[in-house]
Amino acid sequence: MATAAAPPRSAARRRPAPRVDHQAFRRIVQLGVAVVVAAVAVERAMVGRGVATPEALCPFGGFETAIRLVTGVGYVPHVHASNVVLAVGVLLLAVLARSAFCGWLCPLGFLQDVVSGASRLVQRHVVPVRHTVRWLKAHARPLAALDRPLRLLKYAVLAWAVGGAALWGVMVFRDVDPWFAILELFRLSIVPGLVILLLILVAALFVERPWCRYACPLGAVSGLFGAFSPVRIERFAAACTSCGICTRACPMGLPVATSDRIVSPDCNACLECVGACPQVGALELRVGFPVLPFIPAPLSSKEA
């Protein structure tokens, strides 16, 4: 689908403050989903009724049982029909709007956002903490070279979780799943995944969405199907002032400011970059033919 030409750099102007802040709306949606899930978990833990288990609200269970369900073996234990329905919903949403489930609906993603936001708030008002974080980041800079290969880890986790469930008939990922650990906290139970959850929250003090970037199997499958989505973010160099605000706003650490279009499987469609961009026409949400990240792009185009 053809896209409108961007205005020349000379015509670029500051974006007026919106009446309705989409970032605030996203937080409201995230909070609403988290409250619903928490209410179901608390009800189940306290009075023993409600859904069969709060795990029935997790879409990933549908992927874990998919192979055995297709081959006629049946459901993997702890998986319900609702998991399959939610998994299909995640796939449809991914094709329509990339990994919007991760950016707008996932409670674990929201929890990481809350921790990262609290970290920024403390750094802004407590000078010693700000200096300490800057010192830690400066000394960890050589580890930045590991960012790209570490992002492949989530695909290995996906293969292990889905393949292990199909092969052995049990949810091999369940005990180390931080989402399961959160649900068990409402029942005052301690599981191995609690260690993973604590590590994620500590890491979120320094890196936004560490679980989503490096290890989430649901994000991996959502990103793979999201590659076929016609929706993407495009940057128009003529209107862009190269301020870098969009890159700093991206919770997934994508190089938005140096890319012509964002088609990375890691993009969770949160639109933080679009909302943060101060220039009219520099970053826009567009609809067109899917651009697969694993197919070479024209020489004049750069992708993230």
JORAGI-V723150 format. One record per run of one state. SS is the DSSP state (2 for helix, 1 for strand, 0 for the rest). FROM is the first residue (numbers start at 0). TO is the last residue. If there is no record, write none. Layout:
ss=[SS | SS]
from=[FROM | FROM]
to=[TO | TO]
//
This chain:
ss=[0 | 2 | 0 | 1 | 0 | 2 | 0 | 2 | 0 | 2 | 0 | 2 | 0 | 2 | 0 | 2 | 0 | 2 | 0 | 2 | 0 | 2 | 0 | 2 | 0 | 2 | 0 | 2 | 0 | 2 | 0 | 2 | 0 | 2 | 0 | 1 | 0 | 2 | 0 | 2 | 0 | 1 | 0 | 2 | 0 | 1 | 0 | 1 | 0 | 1 | 0]
from=[0 | 8 | 11 | 13 | 14 | 21 | 47 | 53 | 57 | 59 | 64 | 65 | 70 | 80 | 97 | 99 | 105 | 106 | 125 | 126 | 139 | 140 | 150 | 152 | 168 | 173 | 176 | 177 | 185 | 192 | 203 | 209 | 214 | 216 | 226 | 230 | 235 | 244 | 249 | 255 | 258 | 260 | 262 | 271 | 276 | 278 | 279 | 282 | 287 | 302 | 303]
to=[7 | 10 | 12 | 13 | 20 | 46 | 52 | 56 | 58 | 63 | 64 | 69 | 79 | 96 | 98 | 104 | 105 | 124 | 125 | 138 | 139 | 149 | 151 | 167 | 172 | 175 | 176 | 184 | 191 | 202 | 208 | 213 | 215 | 225 | 229 | 234 | 243 | 248 | 254 | 257 | 259 | 261 | 270 | 275 | 277 | 278 | 281 | 286 | 301 | 302 | 303]
//
